[in-house]
């Protein structure tokens, strides 16, 4: 009877040791994957910082605002259909929105000054094409 109990206990110990080895190898594999994920996350964060380094200050502030609102970036905020009119209600962003509005109005004004240039270039190109090459 004791031999049967010893055999059963020995087999159980062997099974448990095998299970421990399997779990340890699984843990080592997962630790390796975690290290790789952390390395990739750090590289992505560095790349995002590099890309936003030359952004306009308004965009950088919007980026900061988007993170504070639970968004990872301005693009995600845009994907969730957050409009400037929604952001404008936030008193912290009001100066930035006004500055952005001013920039947009300036760009519209500049664009309106050169509105007819495309047609003039097309007409000039057509006239030049009619001239002989010699």
BELVEN-V861014 format. One record per run of one state. SS is the DSSP state (H for helix, E for strand, - for the rest). FROM is the first residue (numbers start at 1). TO is the last residue. If there is no record, write none. Layout:
{{SS & FROM & TO} {SS & FROM & TO}}
This chain:
{{- & 1 & 1} {H & 2 & 52} {- & 53 & 56} {H & 57 & 68} {- & 69 & 73} {H & 74 & 79} {- & 80 & 83} {H & 84 & 88} {- & 89 & 93} {H & 94 & 113} {- & 114 & 116} {H & 117 & 130} {- & 131 & 134}}
